Amino acid sequence: MRTPSRQAATLGRNASQAVPRTPLSKDSQLAAAVKALILSGDREAAREKFGDLVARQQRRAVRIAYHYLRDAHDADEAVQDAFFKVFTHVTTYREDLPFEVWFTRILVNGCLDIRKARARRLRWVLPLGGPHESTPPPEPVAPQPGPEARLMSTERAREITAAVDLLPERQRTVFTLCHVGEQTTGEVSRALGLSEATVRVHLFRAIRKLRKLLASADTQATV
């Protein structure tokens, strides 16, 4: 049976070994402040504070959305919709979780919904041009690269996006924040509440898995 002094010593050692809680990022603090203002009924101040949050996230959000959609108009629509959803549901935000991860998940889900809607539209539009259709399709307004280069670029982008979608959630989040959101491993570490070494491991595994998936796709394309 342990004596009180030994129990106290054991508790002391356990306390000293406890991992300190990662401080909230600036964006997480802003989101928590917006939530508090809305709950207190001060929506005008909440909108003003939310504007600061939008300004900090805007560029990164556009890069992430464009990575998934490859269309500037669709990417802008996805970003605006994500910000609207965040403000509308910010009272459900948990202050102990990184805002960047919560927002990125909302944004990516919105991008995937747009891609699904785009695919549904194509299924309805493509059959309209029957074999007896005499009117040529409209030419694109903006100058475009050659057909072969455009096809290769589009197909490669689709392969990369599809491969990223197949990654485990944590690897996908780390890869998206680092390579699409252009955050450092230190910033991602603070956002996710993980050690920087753990973030680097997830990033390494994500890149290794992506290389295998893309290599497999290349092999199947040449068969």
N, C-alpha and C positions, 0 to 999 in steps of 0.2 A: 504494500500500500504506500502511495506516495505521500510524503509529508507536505504540509502547506508551503514550505519554503521551496521544495522541488517543483511543486505545481506552479508557483509564481515564476520560478526561473523558466519553466517550459513555456508558459504563456508569454513571458518576455521575449524568448527566442522566436516564437511564432509571430509575435507582433513585429519584431525587427525584420523578419523575413517576408512580411506581407508586401505585395506589390503596390506601390502608390498609385492612386487613381489618376488617370491621364486627364489633364485640364482640358476644358472645352475649347474648341477652336473659336476664332472670331465669328465665323459664320454661325456656329451653333449657339453662341451667346446672343447674336442678333435674332435668330429664330426664336429663342426662348423669350427674348424681350418682346418680340411681336406677339407671341402667344399671350404673355402676361398682360399686354396692353388691350388686346381684344377681350380677354376674360374680365378685365376691369371696366370694359365698355367704352374705352377711348379708341375708337376705330380710326379716327383721323390721325392720331399720333402713330397708330399701328401701321397705317399706309405709308407714312413718311419713313418710319424705320424700315419697313419692308423694301422701300425704294433703295435704301443702302445695301440691303441683302441682294437685290436684283443686280445692282451695279457690280457687286463683287463676283457674282456667279455668271453673268451674261455671256462673256466671251468663252468661258469653259463650256457652258451649256450648248452654245452654238456649235462648237467643235465636236462635241459628243453627238449631237443630233445629226450633224452633217455626215459623221462617220457611219451612222446607221442608215441614213436616207439618201445620201448622195444627190440631194436636190436642195438648193438654197431656200426656195419658197417653203417646201415641206419642213425643212429644218427650223426655219423661223416660226412656222405655225406650231411645231411641236414644243419649242422653247416657251412661247407665249402661253400655250395651254398648260405646260408644266408649272409655270409660275402662278397661273390662275388657280390650279388645283392646290398648290402649296399654300397660298394665302387663304383659300376657302377652307382647307382642312388643317390649318396650322395648330388648331387647338388639340389635335390628336397627336401632335409631335411630342415625343418623349425626350426630355432635356438630357437624359443620360446617354443618348445615342448621338453619333455624329450626324449633323445636318446634311453634310455632303453626301453621305451614303443614302440617306432617306430621299433627298432630292434627286440624286442620280437614278435611283430605282424608279421613281415616278416618271422621270424624263425618258428613260430607256423603255419602260412599258408603253408610254405614249408613242414612241417611235415605232415600236413593234406593231401597235394598233394601226398606225398609218400605213405601214408596209402591208399589213393584211388587207386593209381597205383598198390599197392600190392594186393588189393582186386580184381582189374581187371585181374591181372596175375593169381590169384588163380582160377578165374572162367574159365580160359582157360586151366590151368594145371591139375586141379583135375579130369576132365572127361577122361583124357588120360589113366588112369589106369583102364581099363575095367575088366569085370569079368573073362576074359580068360588070363589076364596078368600074366605071370609066374615069371617075374623078380621081386624080392623083392625090396622095396624102399631102397635107400642108408642109411646107419647108419650115425648119426651125428658124426662129427670128434671130437668135444669136449665132455667130459663126461657131461651127463645131469642128472637131478634128475629123480626120478621115474615118470611113466606116470601119476599117480593120482595127485601127488604133482604138477607136471608141468601143468596139466590141470587146477587145482584149482588156481594156481598162475597166469596163463595166463588169465583165465576168470575174476579173480578179477581185474587184471590190466586193462582189457578192460572195465569192469564196471565203474571203477574209472575214466578212461580217458573219457568215454562217458558221465559220470555225470558232469565232469568238462566242457565239451563242451556245456552242457545245461545251464551253469550259464550265467547271464547277463554279458555283456562285461567287465564292470568295476570290478565286483566281480571276474570274471575269471582272469583278469589281476593281481589284487591284490593277489589272491590265488597263481597264478603261480609264481609271483615274490617272495612271502614270503616262500612258501613251496617247490617249485621246484628250484627257483633261490637262495634260502636261504638268502634272504635279510631281514634285520630288518624292522619293521614298520616305523622307522625313515628314513631309506634309501629309502623305497618305497614312503614315504611322499614327500621327496625331489625330487624323480624321476618323480612323477605324478603331483607335484605342489598342493598337497592336505595337509590339516592338518593331523597330526598323528592320532588324534581322529577319523577323517573321514575314514582313512585307516583301523583302527581297527574295525570300524562299518562294512565296506565292507567285511573285513576278517571274522568277526563273522557271518555275514549273509551268506557268501559263505559256510562256514563250516556247518552251520545249514542246508542249502539247500542240500548240498552234503549228509549229514547224512540221510535226508528224502528220497533223490533219491536212495541211496544205500539200505536203509531199504525197500523201495518199490520193488527194484530189488530182494532182498532176499526173500520177501514175494511171489513174482510171481514165483520164482524158486522152492519154496516148494509146490506150488499148484499143 
